[in-house]
Amino acid sequence: MIIAGRYSFNGGEQTVAKKYPQLLREIEEAIKRISPRQLKPKISRERTMPGKELYSPIELNSAFKNQLLPLGWTNYRVPCDYPTTYYTEEFSPKPLGQGAFREMDFLKEKLGLEVQFGKYAFMVYNVCAKMTIFSKRGIIDAGVEVVPVKLFANNMSSGVSYFEQFVWDLEARGISDIDIPVFIIGVASKPNVEK
């Protein structure tokens, strides 16, 4: 894979490069070592592209795990204790089950890393909610989000979002006082060569 786009949200690229230069190199090297064409393809069952070989988000995420876990990156979970005090008197549910959590794909030192080849809402959630929650709890102080560029996303299931759309939305939204520095990295298979 190659790095096809770079976007610094709230000073993210500068913060990560200054505070975590070695971790940024590890992320960039992991991206370069992953060859999507060597991963097992996903065969589409979608009406709009039946039988087409697509890049599998599950395989891509596994490839990142194979690259980063041996370097000391870990998956990190925060348990969620959901409040019930806000229910109305007319509503009396059974107690909520245990085991709910929020999860960061990768964590090393105080840098959070999310690899997102899924639906659009998850990209925005990762940067504008999840990373803020992890920061508020003192777990991370900066983040990196790896997402496909449009040309790469065109070769995945429908509904996968992409770097260009994500950057537009973040620019249009602006920065809030609770946002943390996040470096958004857009990836592609090869320069201008997709399936």
Buried (B, 14 or more C-beta within 10 A) or exposed (E): BBBBBEBBBBBBBEBBEEBBEEBBEBBEEBBEEBEBEEBEBBEBEEEEBEEBEBBBBEBBBBBBBEBBEEBEBEEBEBEEEEEEEEEEEEEEEEEEEEEEEBEBBBBBBBBBBBBBBBBBEBBBBBBBEBBBBBBEEEBBBBBBBBBBBBBBBBBBBEEBBBBBBBBEBBEEEEEEEEBBBBBBBBBBBBEEEBE
